[in-house]
Amino acid sequence: MGEVNTAAHSEASALRAVWEKNGGILIAASCLVLIALAWILEKQGLQAGAVVLFALAYAVGGYRKALEGLETLIKDKDLDVDLLMVVAAIGAAAIGYWLDGAVLIFIFCLSGALEEYSMEKTNQDIAAILKYRPEEAVLVKNGIEVTVRASGLLPEDIVRVRPGERIPCDGIILEGSSAVDQSNITGESVPADKMPEDEVYAGTMNGQGALLIRVTKAAEDTLLSRIIHMVQEAKNELPPSQLFVERFEGIYAKAVVAAALLLMVLPPYLLDWSWEDTIYRAMIFLVVASPCALVSSIMPAVLSGISNAARKGVLFKGGVHLEGIGGVRAVVFDKTGTLTEGKPEVTHVCPAKGVTEAELLAVAASLEKLSRHPIASAVVEYAIARDIAFEPAEAMQDVTGLGVSGRVNGSPCLVGKRSMLLNLEIPELYEAASKQLEAEGMTALYVEADGRLIGLLAVQDVVRSQAAEAVASLKAMNKTVVMLTGDARHTAEAIARKTGIDEVYAEMLPDGKLDMIRELTRKYGKVAMVGDGVNDAPALAAASVGIAMGAAGSDVALETANVVLMNDDITKIPYAITLGSRTSRVIKQNITFALAVIVVLVVSNFSGGLNLPSGVVSHEGSTLLVILSGLRLLR
C-alpha cells in the first residue's frame, strides 16, 4: 500500500511540475479549442450551444487574469491591465460580440503564456547553476571514508573526489591531479589542469584523476553558494525603468477606465452615436489603450541581457546594474589582483662576484621558506622549479614591510629591502641596478649572508595577460581608464605603462580610494570600480557600478560588488558595458513602439476605422513583438 501511495505521490508531483511549466500554454490551447467549437456551432445556427462554449472559453482563458486583477483591486486598491482586459471582454459579450470578446481573452491569455515562457527561457542559463550544488561528499577521517551530506562539510575536513564526480566543496588539492571542468563557475570552455596546492570550487566536475581535497570554506560560504544567492537577488531586483512603468501602469489604468466610462456615456449626446456603437467603441478603447506592451517592454529585455552575460561568465546581481553599467563614463581599476595576478614572481637573479645563482637562491629560499609572505612564496617556488637544494634555516624573524632575517647553516642572513642593510656598504652597481628595477615596477631584494652582500633578487607581480587588451577596448569606447592602488608610485606607474593607463593614483589607503571614487564621480558622472580585495570594498560600494573578481576576489568584495567576473577576465568589462548600453537601447525602442501603437489604435478607434478583432490582434500583437524584441539580447 505504501508503494502505491509513493507512486501516486510521484505521479502527482510530475503532473504538478508539468502544469507549473506549461500551464499557461495549456490554458491558451484549451481556450482556442472552445472558441473554435463555439464558432462552428454558431455557423450552424446553434446559438445557445455556441454561447455556452464561448462562456466556457471566457472562464478557462480569463479566470486566472480575472483573479489576479481582482486581487490587485481588493488588496492594493489599484487597477491593472488584467482586469481591464477581462472587463473589455465581458463588455463585448454583453452587447452580443461573443466571438470578439473570446478572441480578446484568447490572445491576452496567449501573450501572457508566451511572456511567462520567455521569462523562464531567459532565467535558464542562470538557474541552471542551482543543479550543480552537490548533495553528498566522501569524507576521509582517520583513514576511513564516510559518505556525508555536502552541506555539513567544515573547513579543514578532508574529502575524496573520484573521476567523473562533482567536487562538493571549495578547497585545496592535497593529492592527485586532474582536468576540472569549471565552466559552470568561471565560464572557461576548456577544463583547467589542477595539481596539488591548486584551488577547486564546489559544483565543478572532476575529470580523469582522483583527488584528495582539504575543505577551505563551509558549504554556505562556497563560491557556488554565493553565486546562487546573487542569482536570487538578480531575479528579484527590478531595474529603475521597470519600477517607473509599474507605478505608471496603476495611474494609467485608472485614466483608461475613467476615459472608457466617459466614452460609454457622452458620445450619444455629443456625437449622435447609437448606444450599441458607443459601448462597442468603449470596449475597443479599453483594449487598445491598455498598457500591455508597455508593461512587457522591459523585463524580458533585462532578463535576456542578464542571461546572456551569465553564459559568458559575467554575473549581474540585478537589472538595475545591467542598466547602470551601460551609462558608465569612467572605469577605475585596482592594481593588485585586478590588473595583475596578485602572485609575485622572481624576474631577476643577480649574484655578487664569486657567488653562483644556485648559491644565492639556496640562501634566500632557505630563509624565505619559513615565511608566509607572498614574496617569500615566490622566491621559494622559483628555487624549487630550478631544483635548488635547501639549507637548514632557523630563528627567522619577519620585519614587516622590509623582509626577513635569521640563520642559514648557522650563519646570520637576511633577505629584504635596502633599508634593512644599515651597516653594509652597497656597491654603486647594485644601487643603480636596484633603482632601475624599481623604476620598472619590481621589488628589489638584497640578500646578505654572514655580513656580506651575496646578490640581488627582483620580484614583480605579473600583469594579467588580458589587461592591456581590456584597457585598449575601453579607450576605444571613449571611456576614461583610471588606476587606484595602495602600492608605491613607481610600481603603479610601471604597471600603468604596460597596460596603457594614463591616469594613476598611488599609495592610497581604503578611505583615500573612497574619496577618489567620489571625486571621479563628480568629474565624469557614472563610474565603475573594479577590485578584488577587502580594501576595495568601500570604493566598490561608492561607485555607480562595483565589479568584483569572482575567482580571486575576497568575500567582502564579492558581497559588495554589483557585478562579478566569474573567470577574473577583465576583457569582459567592455562587453558588459556594451551589453548594458544595448539593453537600455532595446528598452527605449520597445517603450517607444508600445506607446506609438497605443496612439495609432486609439485614433483609429475614434475615426471608426477599427473593429474589436483588429484592435485585439494589433494591440496584443504589439505585446508579443516587444517580448520578442527583448529576447534579441539572448544572442
URGICOR-V649831 format. One record per residue. N is the residue number from 1. RES is the residue in one letter. PHI is phi in whole degrees, -180 to 180 (NA if undefined). PSI is psi in whole degrees, -180 to 180 (none if undefined). BURIAL is + if it has 9 or more other C-alpha atoms within 8 Angstrom, else -. Layout:
N:RES:PHI:PSI:BURIAL  N:RES:PHI:PSI:BURIAL
This chain:
1:M:NA:-40:-  2:G:-62:-38:-  3:E:-66:-38:-  4:V:-64:-45:-  5:N:-63:-41:-  6:T:-64:-44:-  7:A:-63:-42:-  8:A:-64:-41:-  9:H:-64:-42:-  10:S:-64:-42:-  11:E:-65:-41:-  12:A:-64:-39:-  13:S:-64:-40:-  14:A:-64:-44:-  15:L:-63:-39:-  16:R:-65:-40:-  17:A:-64:-42:-  18:V:-63:-42:+  19:W:-65:-43:-  20:E:-62:-35:-  21:K:-82:-38:-  22:N:-121:10:-  23:G:-56:-44:+  24:G:-61:-45:+  25:I:-67:-40:+  26:L:-64:-41:-  27:I:-64:-46:+  28:A:-62:-41:+  29:A:-65:-42:-  30:S:-64:-42:+  31:C:-60:-44:+  32:L:-64:-43:+  33:V:-61:-45:-  34:L:-63:-41:+  35:I:-63:-43:+  36:A:-62:-44:-  37:L:-64:-42:+  38:A:-63:-41:+  39:W:-63:-40:+  40:I:-63:-45:+  41:L:-63:-39:+  42:E:-63:-42:+  43:K:-65:-27:-  44:Q:-90:5:-  45:G:84:6:-  46:L:-90:74:+  47:Q:-65:-40:-  48:A:-63:-46:-  49:G:-65:-37:+  50:A:-63:-43:+  51:V:-62:-40:+  52:V:-62:-45:+  53:L:-69:-38:+  54:F:-61:-43:+  55:A:-62:-40:-  56:L:-64:-40:+  57:A:-62:-41:+  58:Y:-59:-47:+  59:A:-66:-46:-  60:V:-66:-48:+  61:G:-79:-26:+  62:G:-109:-9:+  63:Y:-65:-39:+  64:R:-64:-46:-  65:K:-66:-38:+  66:A:-64:-44:+  67:L:-62:-44:-  68:E:-63:-42:+  69:G:-66:-42:+  70:L:-67:-38:+  71:E:-62:-43:+  72:T:-64:-41:+  73:L:-66:-44:+  74:I:-75:-49:-  75:K:-76:-47:-  76:D:-101:-2:-  77:K:53:45:-  78:D:-140:155:+  79:L:-101:146:+  80:D:-136:177:+  81:V:-61:-38:+  82:D:-56:-48:+  83:L:-67:-38:+  84:L:-59:-44:+  85:M:-65:-43:+  86:V:-66:-43:+  87:V:-62:-43:-  88:A:-62:-41:+  89:A:-67:-43:+  90:I:-65:-38:+  91:G:-62:-41:+  92:A:-63:-42:+  93:A:-65:-37:+  94:A:-62:-28:-  95:I:-103:16:+  96:G:95:0:-  97:Y:-94:63:+  98:W:-61:-45:+  99:L:-64:-44:+  100:D:-61:-45:+  101:G:-65:-38:+  102:A:-66:-40:+  103:V:-63:-39:+  104:L:-59:-48:+  105:I:-59:-45:+  106:F:-63:-50:+  107:I:-67:-38:+  108:F:-65:-41:+  109:C:-64:-43:+  110:L:-65:-43:+  111:S:-64:-37:+  112:G:-65:-41:+  113:A:-65:-41:+  114:L:-68:-36:+  115:E:-66:-43:+  116:E:-60:-42:+  117:Y:-63:-43:-  118:S:-66:-38:+  119:M:-63:-44:+  120:E:-64:-40:-  121:K:-63:-42:-  122:T:-70:-25:+  123:N:-86:-13:+  124:Q:-61:-41:+  125:D:-65:-30:+  126:I:-86:-49:+  127:A:-63:-23:+  128:A:-59:-24:-  129:I:-60:-34:+  130:L:-60:-35:-  131:K:-73:-11:-  132:Y:-84:-5:+  133:R:-71:115:+  134:P:-68:145:+  135:E:-92:-35:-  136:E:-128:161:+  137:A:-144:153:+  138:V:-100:105:+  139:L:-87:131:+  140:V:-105:116:+  141:K:-137:119:-  142:N:56:38:-  143:G:80:-1:-  144:I:-107:136:-  145:E:-97:129:-  146:V:-131:133:-  147:T:-82:123:-  148:V:-130:169:+  149:R:-73:134:+  150:A:-61:-31:+  151:S:-67:-15:+  152:G:-96:0:-  153:L:-67:144:+  154:L:-124:156:+  155:P:-53:142:+  156:E:82:-7:-  157:D:-64:153:+  158:I:-113:128:+  159:V:-125:152:+  160:R:-110:134:+  161:V:-122:120:+  162:R:-86:164:+  163:P:-56:137:+  164:G:83:-1:-  165:E:-94:157:+  166:R:-85:135:+  167:I:-72:128:+  168:P:-91:1:+  169:C:-153:163:+  170:D:-84:131:+  171:G:-170:-175:+  172:I:-116:134:+  173:I:-71:128:+  174:L:-96:-41:+  175:E:-140:147:+  176:G:96:165:+  177:S:-144:151:+  178:S:-166:166:+  179:A:-98:121:+  180:V:-109:126:+  181:D:-80:108:+  182:Q:-107:17:+  183:S:-60:-33:+  184:N:-73:-18:+  185:I:-103:-50:+  186:T:-103:-15:+  187:G:85:1:+  188:E:-68:131:+  189:S:-81:-22:-  190:V:-107:133:-  191:P:-56:142:+  192:A:-91:132:-  193:D:-73:126:-  194:K:-121:139:+  195:M:-133:174:+  196:P:-52:139:+  197:E:84:-8:-  198:D:-80:153:-  199:E:-92:142:+  200:V:-129:162:+  201:Y:-122:147:+  202:A:-60:141:+  203:G:91:-11:+  204:T:-84:159:+  205:M:-102:122:+  206:N:-72:145:+  207:G:-91:-121:+  208:Q:-90:-9:-  209:G:-112:148:+  210:A:-79:140:+  211:L:-126:142:+  212:L:-111:122:+  213:I:-124:136:+  214:R:-93:124:+  215:V:-70:133:+  216:T:-110:-18:+  217:K:-140:144:+  218:A:-65:160:+  219:A:-56:-39:+  220:E:-75:-11:-  221:D:-107:2:-  222:T:-66:160:+  223:L:-59:-39:+  224:L:-63:-43:+  225:S:-62:-39:+  226:R:-66:-38:+  227:I:-62:-45:-  228:I:-60:-42:+  229:H:-61:-43:-  230:M:-65:-38:+  231:V:-61:-45:+  232:Q:-63:-38:-  233:E:-63:-45:+  234:A:-62:-37:+  235:K:-74:-26:+  236:N:-99:-19:-  237:E:-89:122:+  238:L:-92:142:+  239:P:-73:161:+  240:P:-56:-40:-  241:S:-63:-38:-  242:Q:-69:-41:+  243:L:-61:-41:+  244:F:-64:-46:-  245:V:-64:-38:+  246:E:-66:-39:+  247:R:-66:-43:-  248:F:-63:-37:-  249:E:-59:-44:+  250:G:-62:-45:+  251:I:-67:-44:-  252:Y:-64:-42:+  253:A:-62:-41:+  254:K:-63:-42:+  255:A:-63:-40:-  256:V:-64:-43:+  257:V:-63:-44:+  258:A:-61:-43:-  259:A:-66:-38:-  260:A:-65:-40:+  261:L:-63:-41:+  262:L:-65:-38:-  263:L:-67:-26:+  264:M:-77:-19:+  265:V:-110:-45:+  266:L:-79:-42:+  267:P:-53:-39:+  268:P:-60:-31:+  269:Y:-88:-34:-  270:L:-94:-33:-  271:L:-121:5:-  272:D:59:33:-  273:W:-77:153:+  274:S:-75:158:-  275:W:-64:-38:-  276:E:-62:-46:-  277:D:-65:-38:-  278:T:-62:-49:+  279:I:-66:-38:+  280:Y:-62:-45:+  281:R:-65:-36:+  282:A:-65:-40:+  283:M:-64:-43:+  284:I:-61:-42:+  285:F:-60:-43:+  286:L:-57:-40:+  287:V:-70:-56:+  288:V:-75:-23:+  289:A:-88:-8:+  290:S:-68:142:+  291:P:-87:40:+  292:C:-58:-52:+  293:A:-64:-36:+  294:L:-63:-44:+  295:V:-64:-33:+  296:S:-89:7:+  297:S:-76:-20:+  298:I:-112:-59:+  299:M:-63:-40:+  300:P:-58:-39:+  301:A:-66:-45:+  302:V:-64:-48:+  303:L:-66:-33:+  304:S:-64:-43:+  305:G:-63:-44:+  306:I:-63:-41:+  307:S:-65:-44:+  308:N:-57:-47:+  309:A:-64:-41:+  310:A:-61:-38:+  311:R:-63:-25:+  312:K:-102:14:-  313:G:82:21:+  314:V:-118:117:+  315:L:-108:114:+  316:F:-89:136:+  317:K:-82:-2:+  318:G:175:162:+  319:G:-63:-29:+  320:V:-59:-35:+  321:H:-80:-30:+  322:L:-65:-43:+  323:E:-67:-40:+  324:G:-66:-39:+  325:I:-68:-24:+  326:G:-66:-24:+  327:G:-98:10:+  328:V:-66:134:+  329:R:-105:-24:+  330:A:-138:142:+  331:V:-119:124:+  332:V:-109:127:+  333:F:-109:136:+  334:D:-73:161:+  335:K:-92:-67:+  336:T:-70:123:+  337:G:85:-5:+  338:T:-118:-67:+  339:L:-78:-26:+  340:T:-113:170:+  341:E:-74:-19:+  342:G:79:12:+  343:K:-128:103:+  344:P:-63:151:+  345:E:-134:148:+  346:V:-74:127:+  347:T:-110:-29:-  348:H:-138:140:-  349:V:-125:116:+  350:C:-123:88:-  351:P:-72:151:+  352:A:-74:169:+  353:K:-61:130:-  354:G:88:1:-  355:V:-119:135:+  356:T:-88:164:-  357:E:-60:-40:+  358:A:-63:-40:-  359:E:-67:-43:-  360:L:-62:-47:+  361:L:-67:-35:+  362:A:-61:-45:+  363:V:-66:-51:+  364:A:-63:-47:+  365:A:-71:-36:+  366:S:-62:-40:+  367:L:-76:-43:+  368:E:-68:-21:+  369:K:-61:-24:+  370:L:-84:-6:-  371:S:-103:155:+  372:R:-105:5:-  373:H:-67:143:-  374:P:-55:-37:-  375:I:-67:-39:+  376:A:-62:-43:+  377:S:-61:-37:+  378:A:-64:-42:+  379:V:-65:-44:+  380:V:-63:-46:+  381:E:-62:-39:-  382:Y:-63:-42:+  383:A:-68:-42:+  384:I:-62:-41:-  385:A:-62:-22:-  386:R:-108:17:-  387:D:56:40:-  388:I:-79:133:+  389:A:-81:130:-  390:F:-83:148:-  391:E:-103:157:+  392:P:-62:130:-  393:A:-132:151:+  394:E:-157:172:-  395:A:56:36:-  396:M:-70:133:+  397:Q:-125:132:-  398:D:-93:117:-  399:V:-97:103:-  400:T:-51:125:-  401:G:81:-5:-  402:L:-121:-45:+  403:G:158:-155:+  404:V:-133:154:+  405:S:-134:161:+  406:G:169:-156:+  407:R:-128:133:+  408:V:-121:122:+  409:N:56:33:-  410:G:84:-9:-  411:S:-98:143:-  412:P:-67:134:+  413:C:-141:159:+  414:L:-151:153:+  415:V:-134:119:+  416:G:177:-167:+  417:K:-75:169:+  418:R:-56:-36:-  419:S:-68:-11:-  420:M:-79:-21:-  421:L:-96:65:-  422:L:-71:-37:-  423:N:-104:21:-  424:L:-122:132:-  425:E:-80:125:-  426:I:-102:124:-  427:P:-57:145:-  428:E:-59:-32:-  429:L:-58:-43:-  430:Y:-74:-34:+  431:E:-62:-45:+  432:A:-67:-43:-  433:A:-63:-40:-  434:S:-62:-45:+  435:K:-64:-39:-  436:Q:-65:-43:-  437:L:-63:-43:+  438:E:-68:-33:+  439:A:-65:-26:+  440:E:-92:12:+  441:G:88:14:+  442:M:-101:161:+  443:T:-103:122:+  444:A:-89:128:+  445:L:-115:121:+  446:Y:-87:140:+  447:V:-117:120:+  448:E:-116:136:+  449:A:-136:123:+  450:D:56:42:-  451:G:78:14:-  452:R:-133:137:-  453:L:-73:119:+  454:I:-108:0:+  455:G:155:-177:+  456:L:-135:137:+  457:L:-118:146:+  458:A:-119:133:+  459:V:-125:139:+  460:Q:-143:142:+  461:D:-74:126:+  462:V:-75:132:+  463:V:-71:136:+  464:R:-59:142:+  465:S:-63:-26:-  466:Q:-95:-2:+  467:A:-60:-51:+  468:A:-63:-39:+  469:E:-64:-44:+  470:A:-62:-45:+  471:V:-64:-44:+  472:A:-62:-41:+  473:S:-65:-41:+  474:L:-65:-41:+  475:K:-64:-38:+  476:A:-64:-24:-  477:M:-90:9:-  478:N:64:34:-  479:K:-98:139:+  480:T:-78:132:+  481:V:-113:128:+  482:V:-129:147:+  483:M:-114:131:+  484:L:-119:127:+  485:T:-151:153:+  486:G:-89:-1:-  487:D:-75:169:+  488:A:-63:151:-  489:R:-61:-44:+  490:H:-64:-35:+  491:T:-68:-45:+  492:A:-62:-43:+  493:E:-67:-33:+  494:A:-66:-43:+  495:I:-66:-38:+  496:A:-63:-40:+  497:R:-65:-39:+  498:K:-69:-32:-  499:T:-98:-12:+  500:G:90:16:+  501:I:-86:134:+  502:D:-96:-33:-  503:E:-106:116:-  504:V:-128:133:+  505:Y:-126:113:+  506:A:-112:171:+  507:E:55:45:+  508:M:-109:130:+  509:L:-80:168:-  510:P:-53:-41:+  511:D:-70:-30:-  512:G:-68:-40:-  513:K:-62:-41:+  514:L:-61:-48:+  515:D:-62:-39:-  516:M:-68:-37:-  517:I:-62:-41:+  518:R:-65:-40:+  519:E:-67:-42:-  520:L:-66:-33:+  521:T:-65:-42:+  522:R:-64:-34:-  523:K:-79:-43:-  524:Y:-110:-17:+  525:G:100:-124:+  526:K:-74:131:+  527:V:-127:135:+  528:A:-103:137:+  529:M:-115:130:+  530:V:-114:121:+  531:G:-153:176:+  532:D:-138:-15:+  533:G:-107:170:+  534:V:-58:-38:+  535:N:-69:-13:-  536:D:-89:-13:+  537:A:-57:-46:+  538:P:-60:-41:+  539:A:-69:-39:+  540:L:-62:-39:+  541:A:-70:-35:+  542:A:-80:-24:+  543:A:-69:158:+  544:S:-60:-40:+  545:V:-137:123:+  546:G:-97:130:+  547:I:-120:122:+  548:A:-110:150:+  549:M:-80:119:+  550:G:-71:-44:+  551:A:-81:-43:+  552:A:-94:-13:-  553:G:-71:151:+  554:S:-75:162:+  555:D:-59:-41:-  556:V:-64:-44:+  557:A:-63:-42:+  558:L:-65:-38:+  559:E:-71:-35:-  560:T:-79:-35:+  561:A:-69:159:+  562:N:-97:-23:+  563:V:-134:140:+  564:V:-123:129:+  565:L:-92:102:+  566:M:-66:-28:+  567:N:-107:14:+  568:D:56:26:+  569:D:-93:102:-  570:I:-75:-8:+  571:T:-70:-13:+  572:K:-78:-11:+  573:I:-67:-49:-  574:P:-58:-39:+  575:Y:-61:-44:-  576:A:-64:-41:+  577:I:-65:-44:+  578:T:-62:-42:+  579:L:-64:-41:+  580:G:-62:-43:+  581:S:-63:-43:+  582:R:-66:-39:+  583:T:-62:-46:+  584:S:-61:-39:+  585:R:-66:-43:-  586:V:-64:-41:+  587:I:-62:-44:+  588:K:-63:-41:-  589:Q:-62:-44:-  590:N:-63:-46:+  591:I:-64:-44:+  592:T:-61:-45:-  593:F:-63:-45:+  594:A:-62:-45:+  595:L:-66:-40:+  596:A:-63:-41:-  597:V:-64:-43:+  598:I:-59:-47:+  599:V:-61:-47:+  600:V:-61:-44:-  601:L:-69:-39:+  602:V:-63:-45:+  603:V:-62:-43:-  604:S:-62:-37:+  605:N:-64:-44:+  606:F:-68:-29:-  607:S:-82:-6:-  608:G:84:9:-  609:G:-98:19:-  610:L:-135:129:+  611:N:-101:172:+  612:L:-63:-46:+  613:P:-59:-42:+  614:S:-64:-40:-  615:G:-63:-43:+  616:V:-62:-51:+  617:V:-62:-44:+  618:S:-66:-45:+  619:H:-69:-51:+  620:E:-70:-29:+  621:G:-62:-38:+  622:S:-66:-34:+  623:T:-64:-46:+  624:L:-63:-38:+  625:L:-66:-41:-  626:V:-70:-32:+  627:I:-64:-48:+  628:L:-63:-36:-  629:S:-61:-42:+  630:G:-64:-34:+  631:L:-69:-12:+  632:R:-58:-28:+  633:L:-73:-8:+  634:L:-69:-22:+  635:R:-74:none:-
